[in-house]
Amino acid sequence: MSLLLLEALGALLLLVFIVWWTMFSGRKNGELKDHTPEEDKKPSEKP
């Protein structure tokens, strides 16, 4: 029984490692920031 629990724990740790690796391996500084240029922002027009 303890061998099954140990195997399940190993599989869970492997899954967590794979998810962590795929989330954080591609970018040097973490997530990209949302950048909207000022020219995209239009002033509200009043009638």
C-alpha positions in Angstrom: 0.0 0.0 0.0 2.8 2.4 0.9 4.4 1.7 -2.5 1.3 2.8 -4.3 1.1 6.0 -2.3 4.8 6.7 -3.0 4.2 6.1 -6.7 1.2 8.4 -6.7 3.2 11.1 -5.0 6.0 10.7 -7.5 3.5 11.1 -10.4 2.0 14.1 -8.8 5.4 15.8 -8.3 6.3 15.0 -11.9 3.0 16.6 -13.1 3.6 19.7 -11.0 7.2 20.0 -12.3 6.1 19.7 -16.0 3.4 22.3 -15.5 5.8 24.7 -13.7 8.5 24.1 -16.4 6.1 24.9 -19.3 4.7 28.0 -17.6 8.0 29.7 -16.7 10.7 28.4 -19.1 10.0 30.7 -22.1 10.3 34.2 -20.8 13.3 35.8 -19.2 11.4 38.5 -17.2 8.2 36.7 -16.5 4.8 37.7 -18.0 4.6 40.2 -20.8 3.1 43.6 -19.8 0.1 45.0 -21.6 1.2 48.0 -23.5 -1.3 50.2 -25.3 0.2 53.1 -27.3 -1.2 56.5 -26.7 -2.3 56.9 -30.3 -4.8 54.0 -29.8 -6.5 55.9 -27.0 -9.1 58.2 -28.4 -10.4 61.1 -26.4 -14.1 60.9 -25.6 -16.1 63.2 -27.9 -18.8 65.4 -26.3 -21.7 66.4 -28.5 
